[in-house]
Amino acid sequence: MTNKTKTYDFIIAGTGAAGLSLAMQLKRSSVKFEKILLIDKDLKNKNDRTWCFWTKENHTWFEEIIFKKWNQFEFKSTTFQKKILLKPYTYVMIRGLDFYNYCLNEIKNDSRFDIITDTIKEIGTEQSKGFLKTENCLYQSNYIFNSAFRNPNTKAKHVNFVQHFKGLLIETKEELFDERCPVFMDFRTEQHNDCRFFYILPFSKNKALIEYTGFSPTALKEEAYDQKLKEYITNKLKIQDYSLLETESGTIPMMESEFTNPYGDKVINIGIAGGSSKPSTGYTFYFIQKHVSKIIHQLEQNKKLNSYSRNSKFKLFDRVLLDVMNRNKIPADELFTSLFEKNKIENLLTFLNEETTLVEDLGIMNSVSKSAFITSTINKLIK
Ligand SMILES: Cc1cc2nc3c(=O)[nH]c(=O)nc-3n(C[C@H](O)[C@H](O)[C@H](O)COP(=O)(O)OP(=O)(O)OC[C@H]3O[C@@H](n4cnc5c(N)ncnc54)[C@H](O)[C@@H]3O)c2cc1C
């Protein structure tokens, strides 16, 4: 039963990637506030994920905890294989636990932030205030930033996939990895009529995170990832002797359906709940940072916050790409091979970060099979 009420300027519901990114940016901003509550059911004390993204900035978010930065990566398929220099981009990797520790330590040192571990039962808007309920407490604030509850508005006609994966951090006795060059995508594996690939993030010459991943309507059974990873490590990478240090697994929504906000105008969804996962790639971290920066900018200017809406041009491109993959008109390995073989890497990465102009977009589209894309575009424009 709820028996206490506490009031805050802002509440951050969920302290994962989005919640902590927002707290850090708020702390460093000129936004005026006296008290902020951060609440999560989890202690965030496990290394449960590894984030990668690409950026042009020399000094980017969370510079202090970047674990690895690469200026090239390798793309591999059965017909095309290349180590690609990424200039002006770098491919950046942050370990989940480093991120949680770094953010929580900095926030704990600021008396304006209260951090509590509890399960959120309900959030919403009442009498022009956001409210959040736990078993024993009611909290109120001007805005609640929610990444804890996700509400996709799914419809039967939508193509909704997940990116699903399992990764093994392994250590070898011999120095077998090229630590200067991660493998971004390795499609040299059975596609099973959807989209499957491996990627390798080398931590050092004898330590690497090797992931098996796919884009499809549902995830696989645990044994399927283990079997594929074993085959890949033994047969493709020719590694016999290794020890397993850590594993990570999960799913990321790749959805045509949009995430909705049924909680009223004092709740602002962020992170995956706020639609930050790019439906055609699953990349999310970069989009979280962009969304959070936008929120801070609006707060600094005393503007009313409203729900985030993605750029409609890129929304359409993602829906078309999902449709092409769903209809399997072009096998995914061929599609990605065309994109990486025929485009300048700078243009492709800028496109995937949703920062290209229409002229640049047309260049990317020109690199893939027109007929499948035209049918899917018509399909999506009329639906
Ligand atoms: C293993 C893995 C690897 C990934 N790698 C990448 C990558 O390389 N690049 C990339 O761009 N994206 C990646 N992603 C996708 C995305 O960046 C992450 O999922 C990211 O953590 C999403 O941030 P979020 O804040 O929306 O959700 P989360 O980080 O999951 O945070 C949500 C928080 O809400 C809390 N919560 C939920 N329900 C309640 C409740 N009822 N009460 C209290 N608290 C609650 C959870 O405990 C959690 O801490 C990866 C995802 C996974 C799972």
PDBQT file of the ligand as one rigid body, heavy atoms in Angstrom, charges set to zero:
ROOT
HETATM    1  C1  LIG A 401      23.389  -7.288 -24.637  1.00  0.00    +0.000 C 
HETATM    2  C2  LIG A 401      23.028  -6.006 -25.384  1.00  0.00    +0.000 A 
HETATM    3  C3  LIG A 401      23.983  -5.396 -26.201  1.00  0.00    +0.000 A 
HETATM    4  C4  LIG A 401      23.655  -4.212 -26.886  1.00  0.00    +0.000 A 
HETATM    5  N1  LIG A 401      24.609  -3.629 -27.690  1.00  0.00    +0.000 NA
HETATM    6  C5  LIG A 401      24.332  -2.475 -28.314  1.00  0.00    +0.000 A 
HETATM    7  C6  LIG A 401      25.322  -1.810 -29.114  1.00  0.00    +0.000 A 
HETATM    8  O1  LIG A 401      26.439  -2.307 -29.305  1.00  0.00    +0.000 OA
HETATM    9  N2  LIG A 401      25.008  -0.611 -29.678  1.00  0.00    +0.000 N 
HETATM   10  C7  LIG A 401      23.798  -0.029 -29.512  1.00  0.00    +0.000 A 
HETATM   11  O2  LIG A 401      23.582   1.070 -30.047  1.00  0.00    +0.000 OA
HETATM   12  N3  LIG A 401      22.819  -0.651 -28.797  1.00  0.00    +0.000 NA
HETATM   13  C8  LIG A 401      23.053  -1.839 -28.192  1.00  0.00    +0.000 A 
HETATM   14  N4  LIG A 401      22.080  -2.440 -27.429  1.00  0.00    +0.000 N 
HETATM   15  C9  LIG A 401      20.726  -1.846 -27.426  1.00  0.00    +0.000 C 
HETATM   16  C10 LIG A 401      20.521  -0.703 -26.424  1.00  0.00    +0.000 C 
HETATM   17  O3  LIG A 401      21.536   0.265 -26.540  1.00  0.00    +0.000 OA
HETATM   18  C11 LIG A 401      20.468  -1.208 -24.981  1.00  0.00    +0.000 C 
HETATM   19  O4  LIG A 401      19.451  -2.142 -24.826  1.00  0.00    +0.000 OA
HETATM   20  C12 LIG A 401      20.250  -0.070 -23.980  1.00  0.00    +0.000 C 
HETATM   21  O5  LIG A 401      20.563  -0.540 -22.708  1.00  0.00    +0.000 OA
HETATM   22  C13 LIG A 401      18.809   0.485 -24.002  1.00  0.00    +0.000 C 
HETATM   23  O6  LIG A 401      18.710   1.498 -23.067  1.00  0.00    +0.000 OA
HETATM   24  P1  LIG A 401      17.366   1.790 -22.249  1.00  0.00    +0.000 P 
HETATM   25  O7  LIG A 401      17.735   2.794 -21.229  1.00  0.00    +0.000 OA
HETATM   26  O8  LIG A 401      16.258   2.032 -23.172  1.00  0.00    +0.000 OA
HETATM   27  O9  LIG A 401      17.028   0.384 -21.533  1.00  0.00    +0.000 OA
HETATM   28  P2  LIG A 401      17.810  -0.324 -20.360  1.00  0.00    +0.000 P 
HETATM   29  O10 LIG A 401      19.253  -0.011 -20.432  1.00  0.00    +0.000 OA
HETATM   30  O11 LIG A 401      17.387  -1.749 -20.419  1.00  0.00    +0.000 OA
HETATM   31  O12 LIG A 401      17.231   0.362 -19.046  1.00  0.00    +0.000 OA
HETATM   32  C14 LIG A 401      15.902   0.192 -18.601  1.00  0.00    +0.000 C 
HETATM   33  C15 LIG A 401      15.950   0.106 -17.079  1.00  0.00    +0.000 C 
HETATM   34  O13 LIG A 401      14.609   0.050 -16.567  1.00  0.00    +0.000 OA
HETATM   35  C16 LIG A 401      14.625  -0.791 -15.439  1.00  0.00    +0.000 C 
HETATM   36  N5  LIG A 401      13.256  -1.251 -15.182  1.00  0.00    +0.000 N 
HETATM   37  C17 LIG A 401      12.438  -1.952 -16.010  1.00  0.00    +0.000 A 
HETATM   38  N6  LIG A 401      11.247  -2.186 -15.422  1.00  0.00    +0.000 NA
HETATM   39  C18 LIG A 401      11.311  -1.616 -14.196  1.00  0.00    +0.000 A 
HETATM   40  C19 LIG A 401      10.393  -1.513 -13.117  1.00  0.00    +0.000 A 
HETATM   41  N7  LIG A 401       9.140  -2.008 -13.186  1.00  0.00    +0.000 N 
HETATM   42  N8  LIG A 401      10.788  -0.886 -11.989  1.00  0.00    +0.000 NA
HETATM   43  C20 LIG A 401      12.043  -0.349 -11.884  1.00  0.00    +0.000 A 
HETATM   44  N9  LIG A 401      12.943  -0.406 -12.884  1.00  0.00    +0.000 NA
HETATM   45  C21 LIG A 401      12.588  -1.025 -14.028  1.00  0.00    +0.000 A 
HETATM   46  C22 LIG A 401      15.577  -1.923 -15.823  1.00  0.00    +0.000 C 
HETATM   47  O14 LIG A 401      16.074  -2.588 -14.670  1.00  0.00    +0.000 OA
HETATM   48  C23 LIG A 401      16.647  -1.163 -16.593  1.00  0.00    +0.000 C 
HETATM   49  O15 LIG A 401      17.743  -0.796 -15.756  1.00  0.00    +0.000 OA
HETATM   50  C24 LIG A 401      22.359  -3.640 -26.748  1.00  0.00    +0.000 A 
HETATM   51  C25 LIG A 401      21.419  -4.290 -25.953  1.00  0.00    +0.000 A 
HETATM   52  C26 LIG A 401      21.737  -5.456 -25.283  1.00  0.00    +0.000 A 
HETATM   53  C27 LIG A 401      20.673  -6.127 -24.441  1.00  0.00    +0.000 C 
ENDROOT
TORSDOF 0
